[in-house]
Amino acid sequence: MVIEAEGWFVLRLHQASEDDPRYRIFASWRANDRWRLSSGALSFNELKIADSNLIWPQVSGNTYQLPFTGESGATYYTASVLERYLCELKTTLVHVKVGLSELTTWASYSTRNDTNIRKSEDFDYETTFYEFYALCSEFFRSVREAIIWFDTAKLASFGQRVPREIILEFGMSGMVAIKDYLTAKSQGSFE
């Protein structure tokens, strides 16, 4: 079933296990103060853009259609329902909300030709990128800029490999080496 949300929030939640949905959609409609919490999605892998909407299948089999203009849309009542839900989880919207710019960035990258590395069983692209971004976010103006750099920057001091490949091969030590590289670059002494 396709669920066309009027207003929506995407929440990034803590996963108890790998099969536990990480992202849930809180959708709402002005008419009758209706709201719905999705079953969730494990990752951004199936998130797509169609016209001015995000299309996102959930683990239940339902697909949510989220209009760009509906981000953070809620009535007073539905906002209070969301707030109570987050209180039960002992968190706040500030800590779990995923914004439209981040969602559209992931959706646009999910349709690229080189998605085989993202979908390979031995490499969780999304988790790896966020670990990298948490370590190196100070060097980028936006998540989009970091993703582009992560996938395309060829680093001479690493044999013309892109950061994604370096991290895939060397793990955390590769991330630390890349952070050292970025620190040196920001201070004007690189390659």
C-alpha positions as CSV (number, residue, x, y, z in Angstrom):
1,M,0.0,0.0,0.0
2,V,1.2,3.5,-0.8
3,I,0.8,6.0,2.0
4,E,0.9,9.6,0.9
5,A,1.9,11.7,3.9
6,E,0.9,15.3,4.2
7,G,3.4,16.2,6.9
8,W,6.3,14.0,8.0
9,F,9.4,13.5,10.1
10,V,12.0,10.9,9.6
11,L,13.5,9.6,12.8
12,R,17.0,8.0,13.2
13,L,16.6,5.6,16.1
14,H,19.0,3.3,18.0
15,Q,19.0,-0.2,16.6
16,A,18.8,-3.1,19.2
17,S,19.8,-5.6,16.4
18,E,20.7,-5.6,12.7
19,D,17.1,-6.6,11.9
20,D,15.7,-3.8,14.0
21,P,14.5,-0.8,11.8
22,R,16.7,2.2,12.2
23,Y,14.6,4.8,10.5
24,R,10.9,5.4,11.1
25,I,8.5,7.9,9.5
26,F,6.1,9.8,11.6
27,A,3.4,10.9,9.0
28,S,0.5,13.2,9.7
29,W,-2.6,14.7,8.1
30,R,-4.5,17.9,9.1
31,A,-7.9,16.3,8.5
32,N,-9.0,14.8,11.8
33,D,-5.5,15.2,13.3
34,R,-4.5,11.8,11.9
35,W,-1.0,10.4,12.3
36,R,0.8,7.2,11.6
37,L,4.2,5.8,12.6
38,S,5.8,3.6,9.9
39,S,7.2,0.1,10.6
40,G,10.6,1.5,9.6
41,A,13.5,0.9,7.2
42,L,16.9,-0.6,8.0
43,S,18.8,1.8,5.7
44,F,18.5,4.5,3.0
45,N,19.2,1.9,0.3
46,E,15.6,1.9,-1.1
47,L,15.0,5.6,-0.7
48,K,14.2,7.2,-4.1
49,I,13.1,10.6,-5.5
50,A,10.1,10.9,-7.7
51,D,9.1,14.5,-8.8
52,S,9.0,16.5,-5.6
53,N,8.6,13.4,-3.3
54,L,10.7,10.9,-1.5
55,I,9.5,7.4,-2.0
56,W,10.5,4.9,0.7
57,P,9.5,1.3,1.1
58,Q,9.2,0.1,4.7
59,V,9.7,-3.3,6.3
60,S,6.0,-3.9,6.5
61,G,5.7,-3.7,2.7
62,N,4.0,-0.3,2.7
63,T,5.6,2.5,0.7
64,Y,5.6,6.1,2.0
65,Q,5.4,9.0,-0.4
66,L,6.8,12.1,1.4
67,P,6.4,15.5,-0.4
68,F,9.3,17.8,0.0
69,T,6.9,20.5,1.2
70,G,5.7,18.3,4.0
71,E,8.9,18.1,6.0
72,S,8.3,18.9,9.7
73,G,4.6,19.3,9.0
74,A,2.3,18.5,12.0
75,T,-0.7,19.9,13.7
76,Y,-0.5,20.8,17.4
77,Y,-2.1,17.5,18.3
78,T,0.1,15.3,16.1
79,A,3.2,17.1,17.2
80,S,2.3,16.3,20.8
81,V,1.8,12.6,19.9
82,L,5.3,12.6,18.4
83,E,6.7,14.4,21.4
84,R,5.2,11.7,23.7
85,Y,6.6,8.9,21.6
86,L,10.1,10.5,21.7
87,C,9.8,10.9,25.5
88,E,9.1,7.2,25.8
89,L,12.3,6.6,23.9
90,K,14.1,9.0,26.2
91,T,15.2,11.2,23.3
92,T,14.2,14.5,21.6
93,L,13.5,15.4,18.0
94,V,16.7,17.4,17.8
95,H,18.7,14.2,18.4
96,V,16.9,11.9,16.0
97,K,15.4,14.0,13.2
98,V,16.8,13.3,9.7
99,G,16.5,16.4,7.5
100,L,15.3,16.7,3.9
101,S,18.7,17.6,2.6
102,E,20.3,14.5,4.0
103,L,17.5,12.3,2.7
104,T,17.6,13.7,-0.8
105,T,21.4,13.3,-0.9
106,W,21.1,9.6,0.0
107,A,18.2,9.2,-2.5
108,S,20.1,10.7,-5.3
109,Y,23.2,8.6,-4.6
110,S,21.1,5.4,-4.3
111,T,20.4,5.5,-8.1
112,R,24.0,5.8,-9.2
113,N,25.7,3.2,-11.3
114,D,28.2,2.1,-8.7
115,T,25.7,0.9,-6.1
116,N,27.3,-2.6,-6.1
117,I,29.8,-1.5,-3.4
118,R,26.8,-0.2,-1.3
119,K,24.9,-3.3,-1.6
120,S,27.7,-5.8,-1.1
121,E,27.3,-7.9,2.0
122,D,30.7,-7.2,3.4
123,F,30.5,-3.4,3.3
124,D,27.8,-1.3,4.9
125,Y,28.2,1.9,3.0
126,E,25.8,4.0,5.1
127,T,27.3,3.0,8.5
128,T,30.8,3.4,7.2
129,F,30.1,6.8,5.8
130,Y,28.6,8.0,9.1
131,E,31.5,6.8,11.0
132,F,33.8,8.7,8.6
133,Y,31.6,11.8,8.8
134,A,31.5,11.7,12.6
135,L,35.3,11.7,12.6
136,C,35.9,14.2,9.8
137,S,32.7,16.4,9.6
138,E,34.7,19.6,10.5
139,F,36.3,19.5,7.1
140,F,33.0,19.6,5.1
141,R,30.3,22.3,4.7
142,S,27.5,19.7,4.2
143,V,26.8,16.0,4.2
144,R,26.4,16.2,0.4
145,E,29.9,17.6,0.0
146,A,31.3,14.8,2.3
147,I,29.5,12.1,0.4
148,I,30.9,13.4,-3.0
149,W,34.4,13.6,-1.5
150,F,34.1,10.1,0.1
151,D,33.2,8.6,-3.3
152,T,35.3,10.6,-5.8
153,A,38.4,12.3,-4.3
154,K,41.5,10.5,-5.6
155,L,44.2,10.8,-3.0
156,A,47.7,10.7,-4.5
157,S,49.3,9.8,-1.1
158,F,47.1,6.7,-1.0
159,G,47.8,5.5,-4.6
160,Q,45.1,7.6,-6.3
161,R,42.4,5.7,-4.3
162,V,39.1,7.2,-3.2
163,P,38.5,7.4,0.6
164,R,35.7,4.8,0.4
165,E,38.3,2.3,-1.0
166,I,40.9,3.2,1.6
167,I,38.4,2.6,4.5
168,L,37.1,-0.6,2.9
169,E,40.7,-2.0,2.9
170,F,42.1,-0.5,6.2
171,G,39.0,0.1,8.3
172,M,39.4,2.5,11.3
173,S,43.1,3.0,10.7
174,G,42.2,4.1,7.1
175,M,39.8,6.6,8.6
176,V,42.4,8.0,11.0
177,A,44.9,8.3,8.1
178,I,42.3,10.2,6.1
179,K,41.6,12.5,9.0
180,D,45.3,13.1,9.4
181,Y,45.4,13.9,5.6
182,L,42.5,16.3,5.9
183,T,44.1,18.0,8.9
184,A,47.3,18.5,7.1
185,K,45.4,19.7,4.0
186,S,43.5,22.3,6.1
187,Q,46.8,23.6,7.5
188,G,48.2,23.9,4.0
189,S,50.6,21.0,4.0
190,F,49.4,18.1,2.0
191,E,50.8,15.9,-0.7
